[in-house]
Amino acid sequence: MGRNKSILILFLLVGFAFSQSKRDPRSVGLAGAYSTVADGIFAVGFNPAMLAYQQEKPFMLQLFGVDFGIVGNWLSLANLNAISGDSLFSLGQKPGDPNFDNKTQLLNELKDTGGLTYFQDLHIPLPLLNYSSGNMALTTNTLILSNYKIPYGLLQLMLEGNANNPDIDMTLNYEIMGVTEYGFSFAVPYDQLAFGVTLKYLQGLFYMGIDPDSSHANLITSNEALYGGGVYYLRQGIGGSGIGVDIGLVSRDINGWRFGASLINAIGSITWNKENMMKDLLDGTDNIYGNDDDLFHFTWAGQALNDSVAVKYIYRIDSLNAGTIGNEDLFWNNDPKDQIVPVPLDKNGNLPKFTMDYPAIFRLGLSHAGDGFLFSSDLWTGFDDSMFSHKGWRWSAGLEVTKFESFPLRLGYAWGGSDFQELALGFGFHKGPIIFDFGFAFRNGIWIHSMKGVNVSTQLTITSFRSRKSKPKAEEAAPSPIPENGEDMKKESKEPSEESLPDAEEQQ
């Protein structure tokens, strides 16, 4: 059993080292303007209907790739320079002072998103398990996602003090989740358009986050002192499962133009704390999850957490002012031993399950293929602010220069959504069976000094030795013309040809 686990872990680590995601390098280089130009396995996650127009193309098999992104809503070189040195102490100046606009702009930016946020994602498929042929595709993708948010109230207190702000929301947000998507995609072409579907099994690997319904924190200010307190309930899940469905429509090529729409995760949810292979994989030699011999587990205050406990952290600030600042009893929190609490079991005595919706994304797209170039544009939005989804429209446009067929160059720009604006660059090497691409994006900013995040993506895919071009159609031999009637045939057979006529010398 131990040897089998070691082999499986090694296989997973290879997937971690050589990974690829639905957000492939070409989509990164086009800033996400991809739903009507995605090819083969890369249509999955954008618009599965694109598979319908690739039936005449050879197979695709993805060998490896790396895709990593991180983005925030404020931290950049330009913003750090704006508050560095003397400017850090002059942020509290009154309107009209030189640095007042810097502080106001900073607070306005953070207020719109509720605080200082960071989002990080890593996409990991198992190698050799992303394959497409004709109008079908099989894909496997592991997503490691994390969200962090420092509340706006805490930042406002640091920059403005407590004036005109008596009750400050101090609630932190934190989530980290790992999910593996196993997808089967197919598309059906019709006269004017094609319809595509991706059916996904969602295997929950792990989840830990602050429960927004059971957690709260605030700081109350008065003329005499500061008061406050908070309760944070961190729930976790090891092992889960769910289903997801993507649907898409795309038109046929109309004078080089193509139009499409898709709904990614039209149906999607994950139920945590279900039995699955993750617990069997991580429980160590004693086959019991939640102790020191585990291959992985969450910890709190140096203690391993099993899937039957949660963390409840309680703190209190009592009468903070200049006279009591040295009082040891001013700050209080519950004992670390009391912070790890058992999760109440359900009426059947089983570990309670909790379900999370898998974020959905709606896309509209168009593209135009010309002589030596490809232009594409997408408009998309999410339906809630969760993980990779954002409640706000985002528009992107991309240009791919294909004049040199083996070396495509890409440029993209996006505006709106959680990243606000993005500038992307990319290139590829497509020669014979080799498809190599690289993409890089400045996220939430279009220059090095103003960007607040990056996205780096690369991948290697193989296809037929004839490259990814459409298969040549067999030429049918045209039949000889048939005379209209038999008389003409007889007449033609009786009339001698010019070549058979005797020349003048023979006639003499």
MARTORVO-446955 format. One record per residue (C-alpha): residue in one letter; x negated, y negated, z; residue number from 1. Coordinates in Angstrom, 2 decimals. Layout:
REM residues N
> lumvex; px; py; pz; vexkol
> A; X; Y; Z; NUM $
...
REM end
This chain:
REM residues 508
> lumvex; px; py; pz; vexkol
> M; 0.00; 0.00; 0.00; 1 $
> G; -2.81; -2.41; 0.90; 2 $
> R; -4.60; -1.77; -2.39; 3 $
> N; -1.43; -2.41; -4.39; 4 $
> K; -0.93; -5.71; -2.57; 5 $
> S; -4.51; -6.75; -3.31; 6 $
> I; -4.01; -6.05; -7.00; 7 $
> L; -0.76; -8.03; -7.04; 8 $
> I; -2.34; -10.96; -5.20; 9 $
> L; -5.27; -10.98; -7.63; 10 $
> F; -2.81; -11.02; -10.53; 11 $
> L; -0.99; -13.99; -9.00; 12 $
> L; -4.26; -15.84; -8.40; 13 $
> V; -5.18; -15.37; -12.06; 14 $
> G; -1.86; -17.00; -12.86; 15 $
> F; -2.74; -19.85; -10.53; 16 $
> A; -6.09; -20.39; -12.25; 17 $
> F; -4.86; -20.13; -15.83; 18 $
> S; -1.42; -21.68; -15.91; 19 $
> Q; 1.00; -23.32; -18.27; 20 $
> S; 4.30; -25.06; -17.79; 21 $
> K; 7.34; -26.11; -19.68; 22 $
> R; 5.83; -29.56; -19.61; 23 $
> D; 3.18; -28.55; -22.12; 24 $
> P; 0.34; -30.84; -23.37; 25 $
> R; 2.23; -31.83; -26.51; 26 $
> S; 5.21; -33.05; -24.48; 27 $
> V; 2.84; -34.95; -22.17; 28 $
> G; 1.15; -36.63; -25.15; 29 $
> L; 4.57; -37.69; -26.49; 30 $
> A; 5.70; -38.99; -23.06; 31 $
> G; 8.53; -36.46; -22.92; 32 $
> A; 10.10; -37.35; -26.29; 33 $
> Y; 10.34; -33.67; -27.09; 34 $
> S; 13.84; -32.20; -27.23; 35 $
> T; 14.07; -32.15; -31.06; 36 $
> V; 10.42; -31.35; -31.91; 37 $
> A; 9.48; -28.63; -29.37; 38 $
> D; 8.11; -25.47; -30.96; 39 $
> G; 8.48; -21.83; -29.91; 40 $
> I; 8.09; -21.11; -26.20; 41 $
> F; 7.75; -24.84; -25.52; 42 $
> A; 11.37; -25.42; -26.53; 43 $
> V; 12.37; -23.69; -23.27; 44 $
> G; 13.03; -26.31; -20.64; 45 $
> F; 13.71; -29.03; -23.22; 46 $
> N; 16.17; -27.67; -25.79; 47 $
> P; 16.48; -23.90; -26.38; 48 $
> A; 18.45; -24.57; -29.60; 49 $
> M; 15.16; -25.46; -31.34; 50 $
> L; 14.38; -21.72; -31.46; 51 $
> A; 17.03; -21.33; -34.18; 52 $
> Y; 14.89; -23.16; -36.76; 53 $
> Q; 11.75; -21.14; -36.10; 54 $
> Q; 12.88; -17.73; -37.30; 55 $
> E; 10.62; -17.99; -40.35; 56 $
> K; 7.58; -18.78; -38.21; 57 $
> P; 5.17; -16.24; -36.65; 58 $
> F; 5.15; -15.32; -32.97; 59 $
> M; 3.61; -17.40; -30.15; 60 $
> L; 1.79; -15.96; -27.13; 61 $
> Q; 0.51; -18.30; -24.45; 62 $
> L; -2.84; -17.28; -22.97; 63 $
> F; -3.38; -19.93; -20.32; 64 $
> G; -2.97; -23.57; -19.48; 65 $
> V; -3.14; -26.08; -16.64; 66 $
> D; -0.55; -28.71; -15.83; 67 $
> F; -0.77; -30.98; -12.79; 68 $
> G; 0.90; -34.27; -11.95; 69 $
> I; 1.07; -36.70; -9.05; 70 $
> V; 2.85; -40.03; -8.91; 71 $
> G; 3.87; -42.62; -6.34; 72 $
> N; 5.87; -45.81; -6.42; 73 $
> W; 3.25; -48.30; -5.22; 74 $
> L; -0.37; -47.17; -4.66; 75 $
> S; -2.63; -48.41; -7.48; 76 $
> L; -5.97; -50.17; -7.87; 77 $
> A; -4.23; -53.45; -8.71; 78 $
> N; -1.94; -53.33; -5.65; 79 $
> L; -4.79; -52.36; -3.34; 80 $
> N; -6.84; -55.30; -4.60; 81 $
> A; -3.87; -57.61; -4.04; 82 $
> I; -3.78; -56.84; -0.31; 83 $
> S; -7.48; -56.22; 0.33; 84 $
> G; -9.76; -58.46; 2.36; 85 $
> D; -8.24; -61.76; 3.47; 86 $
> S; -5.01; -61.05; 1.59; 87 $
> L; -4.16; -58.28; 4.06; 88 $
> F; -3.87; -60.83; 6.85; 89 $
> S; -2.12; -63.46; 4.77; 90 $
> L; 0.83; -61.28; 3.79; 91 $
> G; 2.84; -62.76; 6.63; 92 $
> Q; 2.65; -66.30; 5.29; 93 $
> K; 5.74; -68.35; 4.62; 94 $
> P; 7.28; -69.07; 1.18; 95 $
> G; 5.07; -71.39; -0.82; 96 $
> D; 1.83; -69.90; 0.48; 97 $
> P; -0.47; -68.36; -2.17; 98 $
> N; 0.02; -64.70; -1.15; 99 $
> F; 3.73; -64.83; -0.34; 100 $
> D; 4.67; -63.53; -3.80; 101 $
> N; 2.42; -60.49; -3.33; 102 $
> K; 4.21; -59.49; -0.15; 103 $
> T; 7.67; -60.15; -1.57; 104 $
> Q; 6.94; -58.14; -4.70; 105 $
> L; 5.58; -55.26; -2.64; 106 $
> L; 8.63; -55.13; -0.36; 107 $
> N; 11.05; -55.40; -3.27; 108 $
> E; 9.39; -52.50; -5.05; 109 $
> L; 9.51; -50.33; -1.95; 110 $
> K; 13.07; -51.29; -1.05; 111 $
> D; 14.49; -50.08; -4.36; 112 $
> T; 13.22; -46.55; -3.70; 113 $
> G; 13.83; -46.51; 0.06; 114 $
> G; 10.15; -46.45; 1.02; 115 $
> L; 6.71; -45.35; -0.06; 116 $
> T; 7.15; -42.16; -2.09; 117 $
> Y; 4.91; -39.51; -3.61; 118 $
> F; 5.78; -36.60; -5.85; 119 $
> Q; 3.37; -33.83; -6.76; 120 $
> D; 3.96; -30.87; -9.05; 121 $
> L; 1.98; -27.92; -10.31; 122 $
> H; 3.41; -25.51; -12.90; 123 $
> I; 2.09; -21.97; -12.97; 124 $
> P; 3.19; -19.21; -15.34; 125 $
> L; 1.83; -15.71; -15.25; 126 $
> P; -0.59; -15.25; -18.16; 127 $
> L; 0.61; -13.39; -21.26; 128 $
> L; 4.24; -13.60; -20.07; 129 $
> N; 5.27; -16.56; -22.24; 130 $
> Y; 6.17; -15.23; -25.66; 131 $
> S; 8.48; -16.22; -28.53; 132 $
> S; 9.35; -14.58; -31.80; 133 $
> G; 12.06; -15.65; -34.22; 134 $
> N; 15.01; -17.14; -32.38; 135 $
> M; 14.16; -15.60; -28.97; 136 $
> A; 11.68; -16.31; -26.17; 137 $
> L; 10.64; -14.82; -22.85; 138 $
> T; 9.05; -17.19; -20.33; 139 $
> T; 7.78; -17.05; -16.76; 140 $
> N; 6.97; -20.25; -14.90; 141 $
> T; 6.09; -20.90; -11.25; 142 $
> L; 6.71; -24.41; -9.94; 143 $
> I; 5.09; -25.81; -6.79; 144 $
> L; 6.81; -29.11; -5.98; 145 $
> S; 6.43; -31.50; -3.06; 146 $
> N; 8.11; -34.76; -2.10; 147 $
> Y; 7.00; -37.27; 0.55; 148 $
> K; 8.60; -40.54; 1.61; 149 $
> I; 7.51; -43.04; 4.28; 150 $
> P; 10.65; -45.02; 5.23; 151 $
> Y; 11.08; -48.59; 4.08; 152 $
> G; 11.87; -49.73; 7.62; 153 $
> L; 8.42; -48.76; 8.88; 154 $
> L; 6.71; -50.59; 6.02; 155 $
> Q; 8.89; -53.65; 6.55; 156 $
> L; 7.97; -53.66; 10.25; 157 $
> M; 4.26; -53.56; 9.37; 158 $
> L; 4.48; -56.42; 6.86; 159 $
> E; 7.22; -58.66; 8.28; 160 $
> G; 7.43; -57.76; 11.94; 161 $
> N; 10.77; -57.29; 13.65; 162 $
> A; 12.27; -60.70; 12.87; 163 $
> N; 15.79; -60.51; 11.39; 164 $
> N; 15.61; -56.72; 11.46; 165 $
> P; 16.91; -55.44; 14.81; 166 $
> D; 17.68; -51.83; 13.82; 167 $
> I; 15.02; -50.17; 11.65; 168 $
> D; 15.53; -46.83; 9.94; 169 $
> M; 12.41; -44.72; 10.59; 170 $
> T; 13.54; -41.41; 9.07; 171 $
> L; 10.79; -39.61; 7.17; 172 $
> N; 11.44; -37.33; 4.18; 173 $
> Y; 9.39; -34.27; 3.35; 174 $
> E; 9.94; -31.24; 1.11; 175 $
> I; 7.71; -28.58; -0.41; 176 $
> M; 9.04; -25.73; -2.51; 177 $
> G; 7.77; -22.88; -4.68; 178 $
> V; 10.00; -21.22; -7.27; 179 $
> T; 9.36; -18.82; -10.13; 180 $
> E; 11.64; -19.02; -13.17; 181 $
> Y; 12.08; -15.92; -15.34; 182 $
> G; 13.84; -16.98; -18.53; 183 $
> F; 15.30; -15.36; -21.62; 184 $
> S; 16.17; -17.82; -24.40; 185 $
> F; 17.92; -17.37; -27.71; 186 $
> A; 19.46; -19.63; -30.33; 187 $
> V; 22.07; -19.16; -33.06; 188 $
> P; 21.98; -21.30; -36.23; 189 $
> Y; 25.14; -22.51; -37.98; 190 $
> D; 25.63; -24.55; -41.16; 191 $
> Q; 25.04; -28.00; -39.67; 192 $
> L; 23.65; -27.31; -36.20; 193 $
> A; 22.27; -24.69; -33.86; 194 $
> F; 23.24; -23.63; -30.35; 195 $
> G; 20.76; -22.33; -27.77; 196 $
> V; 20.89; -20.88; -24.25; 197 $
> T; 18.31; -20.02; -21.60; 198 $
> L; 19.33; -17.60; -18.86; 199 $
> K; 17.07; -17.84; -15.80; 200 $
> Y; 16.53; -15.83; -12.68; 201 $
> L; 15.16; -18.11; -9.96; 202 $
> Q; 12.96; -16.34; -7.45; 203 $
> G; 12.45; -18.49; -4.37; 204 $
> L; 8.91; -18.17; -3.03; 205 $
> F; 8.87; -20.60; -0.10; 206 $
> Y; 10.51; -23.78; 1.10; 207 $
> M; 9.93; -26.15; 3.99; 208 $
> G; 11.51; -29.53; 4.49; 209 $
> I; 13.17; -31.97; 6.83; 210 $
> D; 16.89; -31.30; 6.94; 211 $
> P; 18.52; -34.68; 6.11; 212 $
> D; 21.78; -33.75; 7.86; 213 $
> S; 20.16; -32.90; 11.19; 214 $
> S; 17.30; -35.43; 11.26; 215 $
> H; 17.31; -39.12; 12.12; 216 $
> A; 15.00; -41.74; 13.63; 217 $
> N; 15.26; -45.45; 14.36; 218 $
> L; 13.56; -48.34; 16.13; 219 $
> I; 15.65; -51.00; 17.88; 220 $
> T; 14.09; -54.39; 18.57; 221 $
> S; 15.22; -56.98; 21.09; 222 $
> N; 13.80; -60.11; 22.68; 223 $
> E; 12.47; -58.08; 25.63; 224 $
> A; 11.13; -54.81; 24.12; 225 $
> L; 11.23; -52.16; 21.43; 226 $
> Y; 13.29; -49.00; 21.84; 227 $
> G; 13.56; -46.01; 19.61; 228 $
> G; 13.62; -42.31; 19.11; 229 $
> G; 14.09; -39.58; 16.61; 230 $
> V; 14.96; -35.96; 15.96; 231 $
> Y; 13.39; -34.04; 13.08; 232 $
> Y; 14.68; -30.60; 12.17; 233 $
> L; 12.36; -28.74; 9.80; 234 $
> R; 13.86; -25.69; 8.19; 235 $
> Q; 11.94; -23.13; 6.19; 236 $
> G; 12.70; -20.27; 3.86; 237 $
> I; 10.52; -17.40; 2.70; 238 $
> G; 12.17; -15.49; -0.08; 239 $
> G; 15.23; -16.52; -2.01; 240 $
> S; 17.00; -16.04; -5.29; 241 $
> G; 19.38; -17.76; -7.64; 242 $
> I; 20.36; -18.24; -11.25; 243 $
> G; 20.03; -21.05; -13.76; 244 $
> V; 21.38; -21.77; -17.23; 245 $
> D; 20.10; -24.23; -19.87; 246 $
> I; 22.17; -25.07; -22.93; 247 $
> G; 21.29; -27.09; -26.02; 248 $
> L; 22.49; -28.28; -29.43; 249 $
> V; 20.37; -29.51; -32.32; 250 $
> S; 21.21; -30.48; -35.88; 251 $
> R; 19.59; -29.13; -39.00; 252 $
> D; 17.00; -31.24; -40.79; 253 $
> I; 18.80; -34.08; -42.62; 254 $
> N; 16.35; -35.92; -44.89; 255 $
> G; 13.68; -35.52; -42.25; 256 $
> W; 15.96; -36.54; -39.36; 257 $
> R; 17.08; -34.27; -36.54; 258 $
> F; 19.41; -34.94; -33.57; 259 $
> G; 19.99; -32.94; -30.42; 260 $
> A; 21.30; -32.77; -26.85; 261 $
> S; 20.62; -30.43; -23.95; 262 $
> L; 21.60; -29.85; -20.33; 263 $
> I; 18.79; -28.24; -18.37; 264 $
> N; 19.95; -26.35; -15.28; 265 $
> A; 23.60; -26.82; -16.19; 266 $
> I; 24.10; -24.12; -13.59; 267 $
> G; 21.42; -23.64; -10.99; 268 $
> S; 21.02; -22.93; -7.27; 269 $
> I; 18.72; -21.05; -4.90; 270 $
> T; 19.79; -19.28; -1.71; 271 $
> W; 16.94; -19.04; 0.79; 272 $
> N; 16.08; -16.45; 3.44; 273 $
> K; 17.02; -13.55; 1.21; 274 $
> E; 14.97; -10.41; 1.16; 275 $
> N; 12.56; -10.27; -1.78; 276 $
> M; 9.04; -9.23; -2.69; 277 $
> M; 7.44; -12.35; -1.17; 278 $
> K; 7.83; -11.16; 2.41; 279 $
> D; 6.51; -7.73; 1.52; 280 $
> L; 3.58; -9.36; -0.23; 281 $
> L; 2.66; -11.73; 2.60; 282 $
> D; 3.35; -9.68; 5.73; 283 $
> G; -0.17; -8.26; 6.07; 284 $
> T; -1.28; -4.80; 7.16; 285 $
> D; 1.36; -4.38; 9.87; 286 $
> N; 4.23; -5.08; 7.44; 287 $
> I; 5.67; -7.64; 9.88; 288 $
> Y; 5.95; -11.22; 8.68; 289 $
> G; 5.19; -14.07; 11.07; 290 $
> N; 1.94; -13.21; 12.85; 291 $
> D; -1.79; -13.73; 12.48; 292 $
> D; -2.48; -10.98; 9.94; 293 $
> D; -0.14; -12.52; 7.33; 294 $
> L; -1.67; -13.55; 4.05; 295 $
> F; 0.29; -16.81; 4.29; 296 $
> H; 2.75; -18.43; 6.67; 297 $
> F; 3.70; -21.88; 7.82; 298 $
> T; 2.26; -22.97; 11.18; 299 $
> W; 3.25; -25.52; 13.79; 300 $
> A; 1.07; -26.52; 16.76; 301 $
> G; -1.25; -23.64; 15.89; 302 $
> Q; 1.52; -21.04; 16.03; 303 $
> A; 2.68; -18.93; 13.09; 304 $
> L; 6.27; -19.44; 12.01; 305 $
> N; 8.36; -16.49; 10.95; 306 $
> D; 11.57; -16.81; 8.98; 307 $
> S; 13.78; -16.60; 12.08; 308 $
> V; 12.61; -19.87; 13.66; 309 $
> A; 12.73; -23.56; 12.85; 310 $
> V; 10.97; -26.65; 14.20; 311 $
> K; 12.83; -29.30; 16.18; 312 $
> Y; 10.66; -32.27; 17.08; 313 $
> I; 12.10; -34.90; 19.42; 314 $
> Y; 10.42; -38.13; 20.45; 315 $
> R; 11.36; -41.30; 22.34; 316 $
> I; 9.87; -44.80; 22.73; 317 $
> D; 11.01; -46.58; 25.86; 318 $
> S; 10.70; -50.35; 26.50; 319 $
> L; 7.61; -51.16; 24.48; 320 $
> N; 6.36; -54.70; 25.12; 321 $
> A; 3.16; -56.50; 26.06; 322 $
> G; 3.53; -55.61; 29.72; 323 $
> T; 4.23; -51.88; 29.29; 324 $
> I; 1.93; -51.04; 26.41; 325 $
> G; -0.49; -49.19; 28.74; 326 $
> N; 2.21; -47.09; 30.40; 327 $
> E; 1.62; -43.36; 29.82; 328 $
> D; 5.36; -42.65; 30.09; 329 $
> L; 6.18; -45.09; 27.32; 330 $
> F; 5.99; -42.44; 24.61; 331 $
> W; 7.59; -39.04; 25.08; 332 $
> N; 8.07; -35.97; 22.92; 333 $
> N; 9.22; -32.47; 23.69; 334 $
> D; 6.64; -29.86; 24.57; 335 $
> P; 5.08; -28.06; 21.56; 336 $
> K; 6.34; -24.74; 22.95; 337 $
> D; 9.87; -26.12; 22.94; 338 $
> Q; 9.57; -27.49; 19.41; 339 $
> I; 9.75; -24.01; 17.84; 340 $
> V; 13.37; -22.94; 18.22; 341 $
> P; 15.16; -19.78; 17.06; 342 $
> V; 17.54; -20.13; 14.18; 343 $
> P; 21.09; -19.20; 15.23; 344 $
> L; 22.18; -15.95; 13.59; 345 $
> D; 25.44; -15.62; 11.72; 346 $
> K; 28.47; -13.69; 13.01; 347 $
> N; 27.02; -10.44; 11.66; 348 $
> G; 23.72; -10.95; 13.43; 349 $
> N; 21.81; -11.71; 10.23; 350 $
> L; 19.48; -14.60; 9.50; 351 $
> P; 21.59; -17.44; 8.11; 352 $
> K; 21.08; -18.32; 4.47; 353 $
> F; 21.11; -21.84; 3.07; 354 $
> T; 21.65; -22.81; -0.56; 355 $
> M; 19.99; -25.61; -2.50; 356 $
> D; 21.15; -26.94; -5.85; 357 $
> Y; 18.53; -26.72; -8.58; 358 $
> P; 18.23; -30.22; -10.13; 359 $
> A; 19.92; -30.71; -13.51; 360 $
> I; 18.69; -32.95; -16.35; 361 $
> F; 20.68; -34.20; -19.37; 362 $
> R; 18.83; -35.08; -22.61; 363 $
> L; 19.63; -36.79; -25.89; 364 $
> G; 17.03; -36.79; -28.64; 365 $
> L; 16.23; -37.63; -32.24; 366 $
> S; 13.19; -37.26; -34.48; 367 $
> H; 12.03; -38.03; -37.99; 368 $
> A; 9.33; -36.15; -39.90; 369 $
> G; 7.58; -38.18; -42.60; 370 $
> D; 4.50; -37.78; -44.77; 371 $
> G; 1.65; -37.37; -42.29; 372 $
> F; 3.57; -38.38; -39.15; 373 $
> L; 6.32; -37.28; -36.78; 374 $
> F; 8.37; -39.75; -34.71; 375 $
> S; 10.54; -38.63; -31.80; 376 $
> S; 12.59; -40.27; -29.09; 377 $
> D; 14.49; -39.00; -26.04; 378 $
> L; 16.91; -40.48; -23.51; 379 $
> W; 17.50; -38.47; -20.35; 380 $
> T; 18.66; -38.65; -16.75; 381 $
> G; 19.11; -36.52; -13.66; 382 $
> F; 22.14; -36.35; -11.41; 383 $
> D; 20.46; -36.71; -8.01; 384 $
> D; 17.13; -37.76; -6.54; 385 $
> S; 15.68; -34.36; -5.80; 386 $
> M; 12.36; -32.81; -6.78; 387 $
> F; 11.80; -33.35; -10.53; 388 $
> S; 15.20; -35.03; -11.03; 389 $
> H; 15.96; -38.74; -10.75; 390 $
> K; 19.29; -40.52; -10.86; 391 $
> G; 18.47; -43.08; -13.54; 392 $
> W; 18.11; -43.20; -17.31; 393 $
> R; 14.67; -42.86; -18.85; 394 $
> W; 13.79; -43.56; -22.50; 395 $
> S; 10.69; -42.33; -24.28; 396 $
> A; 9.24; -42.52; -27.78; 397 $
> G; 6.35; -40.57; -29.27; 398 $
> L; 4.30; -40.59; -32.45; 399 $
> E; 2.34; -37.61; -33.73; 400 $
> V; -0.09; -38.21; -36.60; 401 $
> T; -0.31; -35.05; -38.73; 402 $
> K; -2.33; -36.37; -41.65; 403 $
> F; -5.16; -34.07; -40.56; 404 $
> E; -3.14; -30.92; -40.06; 405 $
> S; -5.68; -29.14; -37.87; 406 $
> F; -6.22; -32.17; -35.57; 407 $
> P; -2.89; -33.77; -34.59; 408 $
> L; -3.11; -37.00; -32.58; 409 $
> R; -0.34; -38.17; -30.24; 410 $
> L; 0.77; -41.36; -28.55; 411 $
> G; 3.80; -41.84; -26.31; 412 $
> Y; 5.51; -44.44; -24.16; 413 $
> A; 8.33; -44.06; -21.63; 414 $
> W; 10.32; -46.59; -19.63; 415 $
> G; 12.76; -46.18; -16.75; 416 $
> G; 13.44; -43.41; -14.27; 417 $
> S; 11.37; -42.81; -11.16; 418 $
> D; 8.06; -43.50; -12.98; 419 $
> F; 9.35; -46.81; -14.44; 420 $
> Q; 6.84; -46.80; -17.30; 421 $
> E; 4.31; -44.37; -18.73; 422 $
> L; 1.64; -44.41; -21.42; 423 $
> A; 0.56; -41.04; -22.83; 424 $
> L; -2.18; -39.79; -25.13; 425 $
> G; -2.94; -36.38; -26.56; 426 $
> F; -4.59; -34.36; -29.29; 427 $
> G; -4.70; -30.80; -30.56; 428 $
> F; -6.73; -28.28; -32.49; 429 $
> H; -4.61; -25.98; -34.65; 430 $
> K; -6.63; -23.66; -36.84; 431 $
> G; -5.68; -20.16; -37.90; 432 $
> P; -4.32; -18.25; -34.88; 433 $
> I; -5.58; -20.85; -32.35; 434 $
> I; -3.26; -23.53; -30.93; 435 $
> F; -5.08; -25.72; -28.40; 436 $
> D; -3.60; -28.95; -27.01; 437 $
> F; -4.50; -31.55; -24.42; 438 $
> G; -2.35; -34.32; -22.97; 439 $
> F; -2.94; -37.12; -20.47; 440 $
> A; -0.52; -39.72; -19.13; 441 $
> F; -0.77; -42.86; -17.00; 442 $
> R; 2.31; -42.56; -14.78; 443 $
> N; 4.15; -45.55; -13.33; 444 $
> G; 1.76; -47.90; -15.10; 445 $
> I; 0.17; -48.22; -18.52; 446 $
> W; -3.42; -49.13; -17.58; 447 $
> I; -6.05; -47.57; -15.34; 448 $
> H; -5.83; -50.38; -12.78; 449 $
> S; -2.01; -50.39; -12.68; 450 $
> M; -1.16; -46.68; -12.89; 451 $
> K; 0.28; -45.08; -9.76; 452 $
> G; -0.16; -41.50; -10.87; 453 $
> V; -1.52; -39.19; -13.55; 454 $
> N; -0.47; -36.13; -15.50; 455 $
> V; -3.08; -33.81; -17.01; 456 $
> S; -2.13; -30.84; -19.16; 457 $
> T; -3.94; -28.40; -21.41; 458 $
> Q; -3.15; -25.00; -22.89; 459 $
> L; -4.29; -22.32; -25.32; 460 $
> T; -1.82; -20.31; -27.39; 461 $
> I; -2.33; -17.76; -30.13; 462 $
> T; -0.19; -16.99; -33.15; 463 $
> S; -0.53; -15.23; -36.50; 464 $
> F; -3.80; -15.49; -38.46; 465 $
> R; -1.75; -17.41; -41.04; 466 $
> S; -1.27; -20.08; -38.34; 467 $
> R; 2.12; -21.31; -37.13; 468 $
> K; 3.33; -22.14; -40.64; 469 $
> S; 6.58; -20.67; -41.93; 470 $
> K; 6.27; -17.26; -43.52; 471 $
> P; 6.19; -17.37; -47.35; 472 $
> K; 9.36; -16.13; -48.97; 473 $
> A; 9.08; -13.23; -51.44; 474 $
> E; 9.58; -14.31; -55.06; 475 $
> E; 12.26; -12.37; -56.82; 476 $
> A; 11.57; -11.34; -60.44; 477 $
> A; 14.07; -13.01; -62.74; 478 $
> P; 15.93; -10.63; -65.09; 479 $
> S; 15.61; -11.01; -68.86; 480 $
> P; 18.40; -12.99; -70.48; 481 $
> I; 21.20; -10.84; -71.88; 482 $
> P; 22.63; -11.74; -75.29; 483 $
> E; 26.27; -12.73; -75.33; 484 $
> N; 27.32; -9.77; -77.52; 485 $
> G; 25.92; -6.72; -79.18; 486 $
> E; 26.20; -8.12; -82.73; 487 $
> D; 23.65; -10.80; -81.97; 488 $
> M; 21.32; -8.13; -80.65; 489 $
> K; 21.69; -6.03; -83.81; 490 $
> K; 21.21; -9.09; -86.00; 491 $
> E; 18.06; -10.05; -84.16; 492 $
> S; 16.70; -6.52; -84.43; 493 $
> K; 17.31; -6.35; -88.24; 494 $
> E; 15.82; -9.72; -89.09; 495 $
> P; 12.08; -9.31; -89.54; 496 $
> S; 9.83; -11.61; -87.65; 497 $
> E; 7.44; -13.97; -89.33; 498 $
> E; 4.54; -11.86; -88.20; 499 $
> S; 5.95; -8.80; -90.02; 500 $
> L; 6.48; -10.56; -93.38; 501 $
> P; 3.89; -9.64; -96.09; 502 $
> D; 1.61; -12.42; -97.17; 503 $
> A; 1.43; -13.68; -100.74; 504 $
> E; -1.45; -11.37; -101.77; 505 $
> E; 0.44; -8.26; -100.65; 506 $
> Q; 3.53; -9.37; -102.61; 507 $
> Q; 1.46; -9.57; -105.84; 508 $
REM end
